Amino acid sequence: MAKSILVVEDDYIIGEDIRMCLTNMGYDVPGVAATSDDAIKLAGGLYYDIVLMDVKLRDNSDGVETAKVLFRQFGIPVIFLTANSDESILDRAREAEPYGFVMKPFSERELHFVIEMAVYKHEVDAGLKKKEKWLQTTLAIIGEGVIYVDNYGKVNFMNPVAEQITGWSIKDAEGHHLVEVFNPTDTDSDGFDNVVSFGVSLSKVLARGEFIDIPNVTIRNALGLYLRFDESMAPVVDDYKRIQGAVIILRGTMQRKLCDNSVENQLMRSLSLLKNDLKTHILSFESSANNLFFGKTKN
């Protein structure tokens, strides 16, 4: 099926010349727009694989801003056409993240090459985005906490379960070191130094590419809750066997404790005082009852 291309060119003669050139190369060109508004209207009515956009349009509208709108609203990749090679113009055009540049005047072969490369790159990007959405959806619904850190140990991603466990949102946690977000307790019930162990384990994963399982990890999250669970760390390695970061999986039944030992102690003291107070009231009631009914205090 022929690729459909939207041409946005403010010069009618040049626009028709580009249309004929593209048609001869086997592309479908349903329309040529001369203004930003026309381009947006045409893009909303039909599906286009690519847009050839003049950087400067007749109505003094900005081709760069128009390209941003077309990509944001319709997902159509843009190739810029320009007769000006000024670096400032090219810098502005890069803001729209175009899939290519074509300098006027251009040859048919050059235009064909840039279009085919742009279409291919867009298809690859669309496939990656689809996989990314699938992965995000999968991570959002699984019952285990998942955290991804870069090779410096800084958080790049957390799924909702990990957000709930740590008490951090991904927005707040992003860029912070995992130890800061995870906040392992200084010692567990066996006197094991969790902070040092956790840091050493993460370093082994990021530096050596080791796979590590740590049972019974205890943390104090951002909400003050003490939680315990099993943890696994694994390196993320690219095609060239370079370590890019690590994935941390949090699994198992969490043992939720009180926010602070002082709160627990205060509660126990309050219960003890209440118990003593009730005992005093019961003894006082017993004494009053004995005086009332028997005229004496019960020994």
C-alpha positions in Angstrom: 0.0 0.0 0.0 1.4 3.4 -1.0 2.5 5.7 1.9 0.3 8.8 2.3 2.1 12.1 2.6 0.8 15.5 3.6 2.7 18.4 2.0 2.7 21.7 3.8 4.2 24.4 1.4 3.2 28.0 1.2 4.3 28.4 -2.5 1.6 26.9 -4.7 3.9 26.1 -7.6 6.6 24.5 -5.4 3.8 22.6 -3.6 2.4 21.1 -6.8 5.9 20.3 -8.0 6.5 18.3 -4.8 3.2 16.6 -5.2 4.0 15.5 -8.7 7.5 14.4 -7.6 6.1 12.3 -4.8 3.4 10.8 -7.0 6.0 9.7 -9.5 7.9 7.9 -6.7 4.7 6.0 -5.9 3.5 7.9 -2.9 -0.1 9.1 -2.3 -0.5 12.8 -1.8 -4.2 13.6 -0.9 -3.6 17.3 -0.4 -1.3 20.2 -0.2 -1.7 22.8 2.6 -0.4 26.3 2.4 -1.1 27.4 6.0 -0.9 26.0 9.5 -4.7 25.8 9.9 -5.1 24.0 6.6 -2.5 21.5 7.6 -4.2 20.7 10.9 -7.6 20.4 9.2 -6.2 18.0 6.6 -4.4 15.9 9.2 -7.6 15.5 11.2 -9.5 14.2 8.2 -7.3 11.5 6.8 -4.5 9.2 7.9 -1.0 10.3 6.8 2.3 8.4 7.2 4.5 11.5 7.0 4.4 15.3 6.7 6.7 17.4 4.5 6.6 20.7 6.3 8.1 24.0 5.1 9.7 25.7 8.1 8.2 29.1 7.2 4.6 29.4 6.0 2.7 32.1 4.1 0.5 33.3 7.0 3.6 33.9 9.1 2.7 30.9 11.2 5.5 28.8 12.5 6.1 25.5 10.8 8.0 24.3 13.9 4.9 24.9 16.2 2.6 23.4 13.5 4.8 20.3 13.4 4.6 19.9 17.2 0.8 20.1 17.0 0.6 17.5 14.2 2.8 15.1 16.1 1.1 15.7 19.5 -2.5 15.4 18.2 -2.2 12.9 15.4 1.2 11.2 15.9 2.4 12.1 12.4 6.2 12.3 12.0 7.5 15.4 10.2 10.2 16.1 7.7 11.2 19.8 7.4 11.7 21.5 4.1 13.9 24.6 4.2 15.9 26.8 1.9 17.7 28.4 4.8 20.6 26.6 6.4 21.0 29.1 9.2 22.0 27.3 12.4 19.5 29.2 14.5 16.6 28.0 12.3 17.8 24.5 12.4 18.1 24.7 16.2 14.5 25.8 16.5 13.4 23.1 14.1 15.0 20.4 16.3 12.6 21.4 19.0 9.8 19.6 17.1 12.0 16.4 17.0 11.7 16.0 13.2 12.4 12.7 11.4 14.6 14.5 8.8 15.6 17.7 7.0 15.6 18.4 3.3 17.4 21.4 1.9 15.9 23.2 -1.1 16.6 22.6 -3.9 16.6 18.9 -3.5 16.8 15.9 -5.9 14.1 13.3 -6.2 16.5 10.6 -5.0 17.4 12.6 -1.9 13.8 13.2 -1.0 12.9 9.5 -1.5 15.8 8.4 0.7 14.8 10.8 3.6 11.1 9.8 3.4 11.9 6.1 3.5 14.2 6.5 6.4 11.7 8.6 8.3 8.9 6.1 7.7 11.1 3.2 8.8 12.2 5.1 12.0 8.6 6.0 12.8 7.5 2.4 12.5 10.4 1.2 14.8 9.5 3.9 17.3 5.8 3.0 17.2 6.7 -0.6 17.8 8.9 0.3 20.8 6.2 2.5 22.3 3.6 -0.3 21.9 6.0 -2.6 23.8 6.6 0.0 26.4 2.8 0.5 26.9 2.4 -3.2 27.2 5.2 -3.4 29.8 3.8 -0.5 31.8 0.4 -2.1 31.9 1.9 -5.5 32.9 4.0 -3.9 35.7 1.0 -1.9 36.9 -1.2 -5.0 37.5 1.3 -7.5 38.9 1.2 -8.1 42.6 5.0 -7.6 43.2 6.9 -4.3 43.7 9.2 -3.5 40.8 11.9 -0.8 40.8 14.3 0.1 38.1 17.5 2.0 38.9 20.2 3.3 36.5 23.9 2.3 36.8 24.3 5.0 39.5 21.6 3.4 41.7 19.2 6.2 41.1 15.5 5.4 40.7 14.1 5.7 37.1 10.8 3.7 37.5 8.5 2.2 40.1 5.3 0.4 39.6 2.2 1.1 41.8 3.0 -1.7 44.2 6.5 -0.4 44.8 5.1 3.1 45.3 2.8 1.7 48.0 5.6 -0.2 49.7 8.1 2.6 49.8 5.6 5.4 50.4 7.2 7.4 47.5 5.5 8.3 44.2 7.6 7.8 41.1 7.5 11.6 40.6 9.1 12.2 43.9 11.5 9.2 43.9 12.9 9.7 40.4 16.5 10.7 40.6 16.9 9.7 44.2 19.3 6.9 45.2 17.6 3.6 45.9 19.0 3.4 49.5 17.3 6.8 50.2 14.0 5.7 48.8 14.1 2.1 50.2 15.4 3.2 53.6 16.4 -0.2 55.0 16.5 -0.3 58.8 19.9 -0.1 60.6 19.5 -3.5 62.2 16.9 -6.3 62.1 16.0 -8.7 64.8 19.1 -10.7 64.3 21.4 -7.7 64.5 22.2 -7.9 60.8 23.2 -4.5 59.3 20.6 -4.0 56.6 21.9 -0.7 55.3 25.4 -2.0 54.6 24.2 -5.3 53.2 21.7 -3.5 50.9 24.3 -1.1 49.6 26.9 -3.9 49.0 24.3 -6.0 47.2 23.3 -3.2 44.9 27.0 -2.5 44.1 27.6 -6.1 43.2 24.7 -6.1 40.8 25.7 -2.8 39.1 29.4 -3.4 39.1 29.7 -7.2 38.5 26.3 -8.1 37.0 25.5 -10.5 39.8 22.0 -11.8 40.5 21.2 -11.5 44.2 18.3 -12.7 46.4 17.9 -11.1 49.9 15.3 -12.7 52.2 13.6 -10.8 55.0 14.5 -7.3 54.1 13.1 -4.7 56.6 12.6 -1.1 55.6 11.0 1.9 57.2 9.0 3.6 54.4 8.2 7.3 53.9 5.0 6.8 55.9 6.9 5.5 58.9 5.7 1.9 58.5 8.1 -1.0 59.1 7.8 -3.6 56.3 9.5 -6.9 55.7 9.6 -8.9 52.5 11.9 -10.9 50.2 13.9 -9.1 47.6 15.7 -10.0 44.3 18.1 -7.8 42.3 19.1 -8.4 38.7 21.3 -6.4 36.3 19.9 -4.8 33.1 22.3 -5.5 30.3 22.3 -4.2 26.7 23.1 -6.0 23.5 26.8 -5.2 24.1 26.8 -6.8 27.6 27.1 -3.4 29.2 25.3 -2.9 32.5 22.7 -0.2 32.2 21.1 -0.5 35.6 19.2 -3.0 37.8 15.7 -4.2 38.5 14.6 -4.8 42.1 11.7 -7.1 42.8 9.9 -7.0 46.1 7.8 -10.1 46.9 6.3 -12.1 49.7 4.0 -11.3 52.7 4.8 -8.0 54.3 4.8 -7.8 58.1 3.4 -4.4 58.9 4.4 -2.9 62.2 3.6 0.3 64.1 4.9 3.5 62.6 7.3 4.0 65.6 8.3 2.1 68.6 7.6 5.1 70.8 3.9 5.0 69.6 3.8 1.3 70.5 5.3 2.0 74.0 2.9 4.9 74.5 0.0 2.7 73.6 1.2 0.0 76.1 1.6 2.6 78.8 -1.9 4.0 78.2 -3.4 0.5 78.4 -1.5 -0.2 81.6 -2.7 3.1 83.1 -6.2 2.3 82.0 -6.0 -1.1 83.5 -4.8 0.3 86.9 -7.4 3.0 86.8 -10.1 0.4 86.2 -8.8 -1.7 89.0 -8.9 1.3 91.4 -12.5 2.1 90.4 -13.5 -1.5 90.8 -11.9 -1.7 94.3 -13.6 1.6 95.2 -17.0 0.4 94.0 -16.5 -2.9 95.9 -15.7 -1.0 99.1 -18.7 1.3 98.7 -21.0 -1.7 98.1 -19.8 -3.5 101.2 -20.3 -0.4 103.4 -23.7 0.1 101.9 -25.0 -3.5 102.3 -22.9 -4.9 105.1 -21.7 -1.9 106.9 -18.0 -2.9 106.5 -15.2 -3.0 104.1 -14.4 -6.3 102.5 -10.9 -7.5 103.3 
